């Protein structure tokens, strides 16, 4: 499970609802966050009129709430999504550069093997 900011979760929910309405449980499976976090965020987005919802009869349950993105949500998503993607790329680039910087140290450490069950290390020579 990843740690998300509130704004990040808002944008991810609106992006998932952009093309088709979905139930909360479907969003929960796709986002992998805690149910209370998801439903609190859905309620908050609906209160701000970014999302709309309606109770509809389910196949196995009496009623299910279906969520879809509203005009205000589409406008916010259109304005914020490019910035969100840019920041996500910057975070990914930073993580990749840190990995590549430390990769040589990792390879050097991978050359060590346990010499005997006592746990002493020796460097393999190739």
C-alpha positions as CSV (number, residue, x, y, z in Angstrom):
1,X,0.0,0.0,0.0
2,X,1.4,3.4,-0.9
3,X,1.1,6.6,1.0
4,X,-0.9,9.2,-0.8
5,X,-1.6,12.8,-0.1
6,X,-5.3,13.9,0.1
7,X,-5.0,15.8,-3.2
8,X,-3.4,12.8,-4.9
9,X,-6.2,10.5,-3.8
10,X,-8.8,13.1,-5.0
11,X,-7.2,13.2,-8.4
12,X,-6.9,9.4,-8.7
13,X,-10.6,8.9,-7.8
14,X,-11.7,11.5,-10.3
15,X,-9.5,10.1,-13.0
16,X,-10.9,6.6,-12.4
17,X,-14.5,8.0,-12.7
18,X,-13.7,10.0,-15.8
19,X,-14.8,7.4,-18.3
20,X,-17.5,5.5,-16.4
21,X,-19.4,5.5,-13.1
22,X,-18.2,3.0,-10.5
23,X,-19.2,1.7,-7.1
24,X,-17.1,2.4,-4.1
25,X,-16.0,-1.2,-3.8
26,X,-14.6,-1.2,-7.4
27,X,-12.7,2.0,-6.6
28,X,-11.5,0.4,-3.4
29,X,-10.0,-2.6,-5.2
30,X,-8.3,-0.4,-7.8
31,X,-6.9,2.1,-5.3
32,X,-5.9,-0.2,-2.5
33,X,-6.5,2.3,0.2
34,X,-8.4,1.9,3.5
35,X,-12.2,1.8,3.1
36,X,-12.7,4.6,5.6
37,X,-10.2,6.8,3.7
38,X,-11.9,6.1,0.4
39,X,-15.5,6.7,1.6
40,X,-14.5,9.9,3.5
41,X,-12.8,11.2,0.3
42,X,-15.8,10.3,-1.8
43,X,-18.1,12.1,0.6
44,X,-15.8,15.1,0.6
45,X,-15.7,15.2,-3.2
46,X,-19.4,14.9,-3.5
47,X,-19.9,17.7,-0.9
48,X,-17.8,20.0,-3.1
49,X,-19.8,18.9,-6.2
50,X,-16.8,17.3,-7.9
51,X,-18.7,13.9,-7.8
52,X,-22.3,12.9,-7.9
53,X,-23.8,9.7,-6.6
54,X,-27.0,7.8,-6.6
55,X,-28.3,4.7,-4.8
56,X,-29.2,1.9,-7.3
57,X,-30.4,-1.7,-6.7
58,X,-27.5,-4.2,-6.8
59,X,-27.6,-7.8,-8.0
60,X,-26.7,-9.4,-4.7
61,X,-27.2,-6.4,-2.3
62,X,-30.3,-4.3,-1.8
63,X,-28.7,-0.9,-2.7
64,X,-25.3,0.2,-3.9
65,X,-24.0,3.8,-4.4
66,X,-22.8,4.6,-7.9
67,X,-20.3,7.5,-8.2
68,X,-19.6,9.6,-11.3
69,X,-17.6,12.7,-12.0
70,X,-19.4,16.0,-12.4
71,X,-18.6,19.1,-14.4
72,X,-16.7,20.8,-11.6
73,X,-14.7,17.6,-11.1
74,X,-13.8,17.4,-14.8
75,X,-12.6,21.0,-14.7
76,X,-10.5,20.4,-11.6
77,X,-9.1,17.3,-13.1
78,X,-8.3,19.0,-16.4
79,X,-6.4,21.8,-14.5
80,X,-4.6,19.6,-12.0
81,X,-3.8,16.4,-13.8
82,X,-0.9,17.7,-16.0
83,X,0.7,19.2,-12.8
84,X,0.2,15.9,-11.0
85,X,1.7,13.9,-13.8
86,X,4.7,16.2,-13.9
87,X,5.3,15.9,-10.2
88,X,4.9,12.1,-10.4
89,X,7.5,12.0,-13.1
90,X,9.9,14.1,-11.1
91,X,9.5,11.8,-8.1
92,X,10.1,8.7,-10.3
93,X,13.2,10.4,-11.9
94,X,14.5,11.2,-8.4
95,X,14.0,7.6,-7.2
96,X,15.6,6.2,-10.3
97,X,18.7,8.5,-10.0
98,X,19.1,7.5,-6.4
99,X,18.8,3.8,-7.3
100,X,21.4,4.2,-10.1
101,X,23.7,6.2,-7.8
102,X,23.6,3.4,-5.1
103,X,23.5,0.5,-7.5
104,X,27.3,0.2,-7.6
105,X,27.3,0.0,-3.8
106,X,24.6,-2.7,-4.0
107,X,26.6,-4.7,-6.5
108,X,29.7,-4.4,-4.4
109,X,27.7,-5.7,-1.3
110,X,26.2,-8.5,-3.3
111,X,29.7,-9.9,-3.8
112,X,29.9,-10.7,-0.1
113,X,28.8,-14.2,1.0
114,X,28.7,-15.9,4.3
115,X,32.0,-17.7,4.8
116,X,30.7,-20.0,7.5
117,X,27.6,-20.4,9.6
118,X,28.9,-18.0,12.3
119,X,28.0,-15.2,10.0
120,X,31.4,-13.8,9.0
121,X,31.6,-12.2,5.6
122,X,34.2,-12.6,2.9
123,X,34.5,-10.8,-0.4
124,X,34.2,-13.1,-3.4
125,X,36.9,-12.6,-6.0
126,X,36.0,-13.0,-9.6
